[in-house]
């Protein structure tokens, strides 16, 4: 009976996706997140890259604190941004990776597409933090920051992840070549 469902690509995808979600929950929520090291490593990377981009465009940034676990970035003269764990992109990395693993396709392509996608998502997140820092600088009203953080950039970042999934599903997975021939 199980093989009947396993042979159906939709059930196979959903089974893999549920398994990967449960695995991510146990690995991240119950082990990695409480330790905090992985989250802080990603946040520090976001901070350093965002400072670099802001300074590249001539902005004087808030002096980086050498205190452990400080996660604030911004332009001098503002209160800056605090980067929380939910905003560091780790969940998006896992969501993206889980989809690519669960979706059919050649392993060789998955082995380069997953790291490339994670790097691209990380770069998009850096650009998001830079843009939010500029919003805080030019539009200090907290409502403007809140709206853009909650809606504008959530839509843009998730839209980009969907674009990567689309690229995988329709262009790179080779799923069209796996379709059985029709009797036309």
Rosetta blueprint (number, residue, H / E / L):
1 X L
2 X H
3 X H
4 X H
5 X H
6 X H
7 X L
8 X L
9 X H
10 X H
11 X H
12 X H
13 X H
14 X H
15 X H
16 X H
17 X H
18 X H
19 X H
20 X H
21 X H
22 X H
23 X H
24 X H
25 X H
26 X H
27 X H
28 X H
29 X H
30 X H
31 X H
32 X H
33 X H
34 X H
35 X H
36 X L
37 X H
38 X H
39 X H
40 X H
41 X H
42 X H
43 X H
44 X H
45 X H
46 X H
47 X H
48 X H
49 X H
50 X H
51 X H
52 X H
53 X H
54 X H
55 X H
56 X H
57 X L
58 X L
59 X L
60 X L
61 X E
62 X L
63 X L
64 X L
65 X L
66 X L
67 X L
68 X L
69 X L
70 X L
71 X L
72 X E
73 X E
74 X L
75 X E
76 X L
77 X L
78 X L
79 X L
80 X L
81 X E
82 X E
83 X L
84 X L
85 X H
86 X H
87 X H
88 X L
89 X L
90 X H
91 X H
92 X H
93 X H
94 X H
95 X H
96 X H
97 X H
98 X H
99 X H
100 X H
101 X H
102 X H
103 X L
104 X L
105 X L
106 X L
107 X H
108 X H
109 X H
110 X H
111 X H
112 X H
113 X H
114 X H
115 X H
116 X H
117 X H
118 X H
119 X H
120 X H
121 X H
122 X H
123 X H
124 X H
125 X H
126 X H
127 X H
128 X H
129 X H
130 X H
131 X H
132 X H
133 X H
134 X H
135 X H
136 X H
137 X H
138 X H
139 X L
140 X L
141 X L
142 X H
143 X H
144 X H
145 X H
146 X H
147 X H
148 X H
149 X H
150 X H
151 X H
152 X H
153 X H
154 X H
155 X H
156 X H
157 X H
158 X H
159 X H
160 X H
161 X H
162 X H
163 X H
164 X H
165 X H
166 X H
167 X H
168 X H
169 X H
170 X H
171 X H
172 X H
173 X L
174 X L
175 X H
176 X H
177 X H
178 X H
179 X L
180 X L
181 X L
182 X L
183 X L
184 X L
